[in-house]
Amino acid sequence: MAAYELVPDEPPMIKKVLRLWADREGLDLILTNGGTGLAPRDRTPEATRELLDREVPGLAELMRLVGLRKTPMAALSRGVAGVRGRTLILNLPGSPKGARESLEAVLPVLPHALSLVTGKPWKEGHHE
């Protein structure tokens, strides 16, 4: 299943969608986009962190590290990564370029991470 929803920068709304997709829909992976900066309304990491069973700081660190190779502004991203139940949640930056680069940074480890989180075997190119 794939889903997309535009959610206002309001922690209760963000948490509602994350709970729905992780708990009820049982999605393997949730990617958020935006709300990871320093603006007062950027609250996605806080909303996400409240729902996580476990953080996976290495994924967020990897996204920032790769981003720093392109721009020093990547240091301002506060995105988190973690697990809720059997769902992996990643906060991506709001800019299309930053989101793409962040996702590309974790793609090499994503199949293995998803296999560990979901307990399902993952093979490159498809999920069994």
URHUHU-V98771 format. One line per field, one symbol per residue. phi: phi as a letter, one per 40 degrees, with the letter a starting at -180 (. if undefined). A space follows every 10 residues. Layout:
BEGIN
phi=???
END
This chain:
BEGIN
phi=.baaacbccb dccccccccd cccccgccbb bcbggbcbcd ccbdccccdc cccacbcccc ccccdccccb accccccbdb babbgbbcbb cccccdcccc cccdccdcbc dcdcccccgb cbbdgabc
END
